[in-house]
Amino acid sequence: MAKFYTKFFLSVLNKEVDLDTDTLKVMLCTSSYTPSQHVHRYKSDVTNEITGTGYTAGGVALASVTVGNSSGTITFDAADSQWTSATFTARNAVIYDSSPASDSTRPLVGYITFDADIPVTASTFTITWDSSGIATVSVS
């Protein structure tokens, strides 16, 4: 399951993010990027995005995004993300709102750090999001 960036909630409260209507993307980074959950807020804070065949800078749009609420648990989910005919190595996946015009105003949503570098060579790289959602927040 992905972790939310703490400052994502500030972005929501300041009306910088609308999970239902904005274009959300997931980008991939190398092991040289260390997510700072409590400090990083905008895409401009993210470093070391990967390069390689089958990967376009900025990542891919999340498809079929849903936000649900059941018994005080808010769930954020989307269809699995894929890069086809890919040759690259990734260690982190970062979800952000790509709707604003500038990286310095594109709010970060969440991230996943893989257990190890994941190489792919002339194949499909897939992020299979957790079956219970990309991320959840429990309100009590």
C-alpha positions in Angstrom: 0.0 0.0 0.0 1.2 3.5 -0.8 2.0 6.1 1.8 0.5 9.5 1.6 2.8 12.5 1.8 1.8 14.4 4.9 1.6 17.7 3.1 -0.9 16.2 0.6 -3.6 16.8 3.3 -2.6 20.5 3.3 -3.0 20.6 -0.5 -6.4 19.0 -0.2 -7.5 21.5 2.5 -6.2 24.4 0.4 -8.2 23.1 -2.6 -5.0 22.5 -4.6 -6.1 18.9 -5.4 -9.4 17.4 -6.5 -9.0 13.6 -6.7 -12.2 13.2 -8.6 -11.5 15.6 -11.5 -7.7 16.4 -11.6 -5.3 14.4 -13.8 -3.2 12.2 -11.4 0.0 10.6 -12.6 2.5 8.1 -11.3 6.2 8.7 -12.1 9.1 6.4 -11.4 12.4 7.3 -9.7 15.7 5.6 -9.1 17.1 4.5 -5.7 18.8 7.9 -5.5 15.4 9.5 -4.6 14.5 9.3 -1.0 10.9 10.2 -0.3 10.5 12.7 2.6 7.0 12.0 3.7 6.8 15.1 6.0 8.8 17.6 3.9 8.1 17.0 0.2 5.0 18.7 -1.1 5.3 19.4 -4.8 6.6 17.5 -7.9 9.6 19.9 -7.9 10.7 18.2 -4.6 11.1 14.9 -6.4 14.5 14.1 -7.8 16.1 11.3 -9.9 13.2 10.4 -12.2 14.1 7.4 -14.3 14.9 7.4 -18.0 14.7 4.6 -20.4 12.9 3.0 -23.3 9.1 2.9 -22.9 9.1 5.6 -20.2 8.0 9.2 -20.8 9.1 11.9 -18.4 6.4 12.6 -15.9 5.0 9.1 -15.9 1.6 7.8 -16.8 -1.9 9.0 -15.9 -3.7 7.0 -13.3 -6.8 5.4 -14.9 -10.2 4.7 -13.3 -9.4 6.8 -10.2 -11.9 6.3 -7.4 -12.3 7.8 -3.9 -14.7 5.9 -1.6 -15.9 6.1 2.0 -17.0 3.1 4.0 -17.5 3.2 7.8 -14.9 5.9 8.4 -12.3 4.5 6.0 -11.5 6.7 3.0 -10.0 4.7 0.1 -8.1 6.1 -2.9 -7.7 3.6 -5.8 -7.0 3.3 -9.5 -6.4 0.7 -12.2 -2.9 -0.9 -12.2 -0.3 1.2 -14.0 1.8 -0.1 -16.9 4.7 0.8 -19.1 5.0 -1.5 -22.2 8.1 -2.4 -24.2 10.1 -1.0 -21.3 13.8 -1.1 -20.5 14.7 0.7 -17.3 15.2 0.2 -13.5 12.9 1.8 -10.9 13.0 1.9 -7.1 10.2 4.4 -6.2 6.8 5.3 -7.6 5.5 8.8 -6.9 1.8 9.8 -7.4 1.2 13.5 -8.1 -1.5 15.9 -9.4 -0.4 16.9 -12.9 -3.2 19.4 -13.5 -1.3 22.6 -12.3 0.9 24.2 -15.0 4.2 24.1 -13.0 6.1 21.4 -11.2 6.4 23.8 -8.2 2.6 23.8 -7.8 1.8 20.1 -8.7 0.9 18.5 -5.3 2.4 15.2 -4.4 -0.2 12.6 -3.3 1.7 9.4 -2.3 4.6 7.1 -3.0 5.8 3.5 -2.9 9.4 2.4 -2.3 9.9 -1.0 -3.7 11.9 -3.5 -1.7 14.8 -3.4 -4.2 15.6 -1.9 -7.6 13.2 -3.5 -10.2 14.8 -3.8 -13.6 12.8 -4.5 -16.8 14.2 -5.3 -20.2 12.0 -5.1 -23.3 9.0 -6.1 -21.3 6.0 -4.6 -19.4 6.6 -2.9 -16.1 3.4 -3.1 -14.0 2.5 -1.5 -10.7 -0.2 -3.7 -9.2 -1.9 -1.5 -6.7 -3.0 -3.1 -3.4 -6.4 -4.9 -3.7 -7.7 -2.7 -0.8 -6.7 0.5 -2.6 -3.7 2.5 -3.4 -4.0 4.2 0.0 -6.5 4.5 2.9 -7.2 6.9 5.7 -9.1 5.9 8.7 -11.2 8.5 10.5 -12.3 7.8 14.1 
